[in-house]
């Protein structure tokens, strides 16, 4: 199980002390029906520090820790996430035409790692992930990225729309890469600051994110297969952007 490959803390007091010490967490699992003063203090700390939490049946906790978890297991981040505003501001400060990738529903850690590796090679600035439903940054993701996830800026947001609004205000063009349109990535202007929205192979990009995009573009396809692996598709898009930026110089 992927969760069992991640580092974690358990118990109410150890988790509270780690939060107070500034430890970063991917997620905190809480037993359904918890109550009491210590539980209330823990909840206040999680909310204060913006840490995502989820209520789960005790059986799920027992599969990881037998007996001593006190209803709390916190999974430690492998990397230090940055606020999405900081990621975007830094990208613009260091590159006149930065590239950022937004992953909407991409849950496979190997795909995340491969995307990060390509993004770093292409000179991209960072990745924005949803706090819930996205791929975890664990040892497998970092290995697949060849270490790129340790060097790129990565932001997790409770709602991807918040990041998209800020990107738009900051002058980024939001390009949703989807096969459901006639226009292609080769028709898109990628010479300025761009944020590419990539969806999962199964569900694609959510309608809400499609509605927010400045442009929707497809990768031309032929043959019997209608879509590329998301990490391959991201590579195609990023290097088309690289080609355009180089041609403009």
N, C-alpha and C positions, 0 to 999 in steps of 0.2 A: 504494500500500500504506500502511495506517495507520501502521505502524512508521516508514516513511520520512518521515512528517509530524512525527515527534517529535524532540526534541533528544536527542543521544546523545554519549557519550564512547566511545573505543575504545582498546585496548591495555592490557596488564596494569598497568604503572606509573601511567599517568594515572588509571585507574579506582581503584587503591589510594589514590592521593593524594586523590582526590575523596571517597572514603569516610572517610578520616582527617579531612578538613576538614569533615565533617558534611553533605555534599551528600546530598539525598534522591533516591532512584531508584524508578521504577515497577517495573523489573525489570532483571536482568542475564542476558544470554545467554552461555553458555560452550560452547565447542566440545567435542563428545563426545571422550573419550579424552585430555583434557589431563592433563599431569603435570609435575613439577618443583617446585623449592623456591619459586619466585615464585608459581606456581599455588597451592601449599599455603598460602602467606601470604595470598593473595587470598581463598581459601575461608574461612580463619579470620576475616578481617575481615568478610566478608559475613555469616557466622553470628553474630559478635559484635554486629553492628549490626542484626541482624534483617532483612536485605535479601533479598528473594526472588530466587532464581536458577533457571535452567533450562538443561539440557544439550540442545544442538541439533546437527544435522548442519552441517558447515562450509559447505555450499551455502547455508544460510539466512543465515549471516553474510556470505557473499560477495555476496549480493544487495543488501546495504546498503553494505558497505565492501569494496573490492577489494584484497586482499593484505596490508594493514598492520594488520589488527585484532588480530593475535596470539591469536586465538581468544576475544576478549572484547569484547562491546559492551554498554554500560550506558545504559539509557534514563532520562533525567532527568525527575523529577516536575515537573509544571507548578505544583503547589501543595505546601504543607507539610502532610503528613498528621499527625494527632494520635493518640496512643494511645486506644483505645476507652474505657478507664477515665476518661481526662481528658475526653473528649467527653461521657460520661454524667454524670460528677460536675459538670461545668460547666453542663450543661443543667438539672440539678436545682437548682443554686445560683442560677440566673438566671430560672427560670420554675417556678411551682408545679405546672404540668401540661404539661411539654414533650412535643414530638412528634419522634420519630426515625424515619427510614426505613431499613430493611435491604433491600438488593437481592441476591436469591439467583439468580445466573445471568443477570442482565441484562447483555448484552454490547454493545449498541448505544450508541455515544457520544452520539448525538442524544437518545435516550431519557433517558440519564443527565442530560444538560444540562437537558432540559425538566423532569425531576423536581426537580432542584436549584432551578430558577427558581420552580416552584410552591411548593416547601417554604419557600423564603425568604419569598415573598409571604404564605404562611399562618402565618408566625411560627414555623416549625420550627427545631430546634436542630442537626440534622446528619444525615449519611448514613454508614452502615456498609457496606463493600464487602468481598468476599472477595479475598484477595491473588492468587488464581489464578482465572481464568475470568470475571472481571468486566470491565466496560467500563473502558478506559483514560481517564484524565483528560488529554486532549490539547487542542490549540487549538480543535478542532471542538466538543468537549464544553463548553469554557468559553464559546465563542461562543453555543452553543445555550442555555446557562444565563443569558445576558445578564450574565455576570460573577458570578453567585451562587456558583459553585464556588470563587471566590477569597475569599468572605466566610463561607460556611458551614464548620463543622467537618466534616472527612471523615476517617474511620478505615478502614484496611485491616487485616484480620485473617487469619491463616493458616487459621482455622476459625471460621465464623460462630457455631458453638455457644458458643465462649468468650464472645463478646459477649452472646449471649442469656442465658447463665447470670448474667452480671454485671448485665444489665438486670433480670432477675427479682429478684436479691438487692437491687437498688436501688429496687424498688417499681414498676417499669414493668409494664404489661399488654402482653403480646405478642399481637398480632392478625395472623393470617395471612389475607391476602385471596386467596380462591380460589373459583372457580365450582363446586367439587365438593361444596358443602354446601347445606343448605336455609336456614339462618339468614342474614340479610342484615346489611350494615353498619349499617342503621337500627335493628337490634335490639341492637347492641353499645354498651356504655358506654365512651365515649371522653373522658370529662370529666377523668380523671386522667392521669398520665404514661403515654404510649402509645408503643409501637414497632410500626410496621406492616411486615410482611414481604411484599415484592412479588417475584413470580417472572417468569421470561421468558415470552413469549407462546407459545413452542414447547413447552417442558418444564414450565412452571409452577414451583411451589415444590417443593423436594426433600422427600422423605418424612421425612427426619431433622428438617428445620425444621418441618414440619407437626406432627410428634410433640411438639416442644418448645413449640408455641404454646399460650397460655392459651385462645385462642378462634380459631375459623375462621369467616370471614364472607364472603359473596358480595355482589357488586353485582348488583341485579336486572337481568335481561336479557330482551328480547323481540325478535321478528324472527328473521331467518335467520342472523345473525352471533352466535356464541356468546361472544365475548370482545372486550374493548376493548384498544387499544394500551396498553402498561404505563404510559406517562407520563400518558395520559388517565385510566386507572384510578386511579393514584396521586392525581391532582388531585381526583377524585370523593371518594375516601376522606378526604383531608386536609381538604377543605372541609366534609365532614360532621362531622369532629372539631371544626373551627372553630365550626360552627353549635351543636354541643352545648355547647362551652365558653362561648360567648357567652350561650346560653339559661340556663346555670347561674348566671351572675353576677347 
